Amino acid sequence: MTQAGAYKDRVYRRWARKNWYRMARLGLSPGPISMLRLIKRYLWIMAFPKVNRLMARLMRNRQGAYREATGFTINQLINALAIIVGDMHRRRKRLVWHEDLVPPEILHAMDLAPFMVEMLGIVLPMVDTATGEFYLDEAENAGIPPDTCTLPRMSMGLALCEQFPKPLAIIASNSPCDAGMAQYAFMEKLSGAPIFRLDMPYRYKDDRAIDYYVSELKKMIAFLEEHTPGRLDYDRLKEVCEERNRTMELELELWDMLRSKPAPLGSDVVFLAHMLFFGLFPGRPEATRLYKGLVEYAKQSIKEGGGIPNEKHRILLWNPATLIFPEIFSWAEEEFGATMIMEMLTFNRHPFIDTNSPDSMLRGLAQILMQGPMAQHTRGPVEYFFDDLFFIHEHYSIDTIWMAGHIGCKNTQALLGMMREKCREKRIPFLVIDYDLGDSRVVSVDGIKEQVTMFMETVMNKDGNGAGR
């Protein structure tokens, strides 16, 4: 089914109506006048209606429960964005900026309103690439080096254009890369807000490192209590941690079903759910509701014979997903019968949080924060990078690894040679997609398609035993 055909499909139309209804409720919630002021102040809100176009691109060839799960995931994304915009209006006197690698469980338990600085740099390239590129240009025109990773560069461009609500305080860390860390010196100066930087040790899996990071969390809590009206309620933190545990239990159930052949769900449904809800809403009922729905859709899909009945290839994506081309796997499913089963930012080995005492909760959160998306693989010894890569390959019966070779990611670019060698030794077909995370002017969508098509036709369809590109 083409994208135009998706617009006429009853499943698409039903989910599109739900999305419009949620957006209409958002407009009425603060009142029409207040909402107009918000839109005038924060121009990116006008990208919301374009989410339905993204949904059509993702849905275009999917059927049954997989198609429904795609609509459900996008609908929950709209709900999440609506909550954040609502908090910007109603709870602005409790608003705290946080880095994407500092999940907001403690902020929720302190009755603060978290605002993830990198959120728009993730969502805009998927929904409205041209608008995202405008903010990249604003940052570059202000002197930010053009070879800086797109995500922090776009965040800095948004901040320069005053597209973020004013914070009471900022929480950042020393992960995952130089550009990610450096942007917060810029944010601190631009916002005028006090900042606290969590210091993550190099070998973050050691007991000594965990103990140290617990002490860092306690300093962060004291900092927030000094600079905001928030106060940590350990009973509330217990509720948040228990809700997070419930969400993670459901995600693990979903991951287990992904081992089925053909996979019941996959691709953007898997990575969007984790990227947004474990980053924005961990420990909140919204995240648990999303994963309950996805588990049910996966069970239904298995009864229907799987999400991709003609599944020929199972892909592991390493590095962040191609935000300028989020439908890459919807397209690959249709063109090559190739399903993305798991990706780097989604997979983790987080513990369930022991909620028996304040110290045990902080210890569990310390382990989770130190194993944040990307940081868990691109900081520390090189085995942190490769151990999970090859475990996932075997555990999910992966037959090809794709490396999203974002040119701004210096950490992973430095490891490409080692990845090629290791994949060649293990006889794993390996593709490096040259592109930029949020800038389609570096490599276009057609350029990405050409790279994938050449690999699939010359390596995977030849003998399925390629030694790496």
C-alpha positions, 0 to 999 in steps of 0.5 A: 500500500502506498502512503496515499493509500494509507490515507484512505484506509479505515485503520489510518482514519480511525487513529488519525481521528483519535490524534486530532481529538487529542490535539483538540483537547490540548487546545481547549485545556489551557483555554483558546487564548492561552493556547494561541499564546503558547503557539505564538511563543513556541512555534514547534507546537504547529508541527503536531498535526504533521504527526498523522503524516508520519503515521501514514508513512509508517503504516503504509504496507502493514496489516492486522495487529501490526498496523493497529500497533503502529497507530496506537504508538503514534497516538500515545506519542501525541498524548505524551507531547500533549502532557508536556505542553500542558505542563509548560502552561500549568506547571511552569513554576515547577519546570526543570530541564533534564538531559535525555540521559537523566531519566526523570523518575526522581523529578516526578517523585519531587512533584516537579515538571520535567522538560527533556532538552533533547526531546524536540531534537528527536521528534522534529526531524521525524515529523518536520525535517525542514523545521529541524534543519532551520534550527540547525542553521540557527545554531551554526550561524551563531558559531556552533561548529557544523560537525557537532552532533545534530542532536545537541546542535538542534537543541542549541538552535532551539534554545537560541530561538527561545523555543524552550520554557524557562527552567528553575534548574537544569540537570545534566551529566557527563554522558554520552559524548563531548558534544552532548556534555558541551551543550549544557555550558551553552544552555546554562549561560543562555537560560541563567538557571543553576545547573547540576552535572551528574558525574558518571564513572568510567567503569560504571558496572563496578560496585564502587561506581554504583556507590559513588553514583548514589552519592551523586544522586543524593547531591542532585536531590539536595541541589533540587531542594535548594533551587526548586519548590520540590521535595523528595517524598520517598513514598512517592518515589516508591510508587514511581519505581514500582510503576517503572518495574511494571512497565519494564516487566511488560517490555521484557514480555514484548521482547521475548515475543520478538524472538518469534519468527516472523516477528509479531511487531518490530521496527519503529513500534519497538524503538519509538516506544522505548525512546520516548516513554522510558525517556519521558515517562518512566514510572508513570501510568502512561508508559505502562499503558503503552506497553500493555497495549503493545503486548496485546497487539503482539499476542494478536499478531502472533495469532495472525501469523506474525507482523511480516508474514514474508519475513526474510531478514531480521535486522539489528540496528546499532546506533540511533535510528535514522530520524530523518527517515523514520519509515526506513524499516516500514519501507524495508519490510515492504521492499525486502521482507526485512524487519528490524527486531532490536536497536542499540538505544532500546536494548538494556540490562536494567535491574528491577528496582528494589523498593524496600528502602530509600537506599535500595531505590537510589541504588537501582536508579543509579544503575539505570541512569548509568546505563542510559541510552547510548551511554551504556555502549559508548562510554567505558571499555570497548566490551560494553559496546560489543558484548550486547551487540553480539548477544542480541545477534544470537538471542534474536536470530539476527541475520544482518547488522546495520550500523546507522553511521551518523557522521556527527557521532565521533564515538561510534565512528571511531569503532567502525573498523573494529565492527567490520573486522568482528562481523567479518570474523563471525560471518555476519553481513554488515551494512554502514549507512552513511547519513546525518541524524537530523539533517537530510541535506547531508545524505538524502532519504533517496541516498539512504535507500540507495545504500540499503538497496545496494547492500540487500541486492548484492550481499543479502540476496546473493548468498546471505553470508556477506562479510561486511561492507 
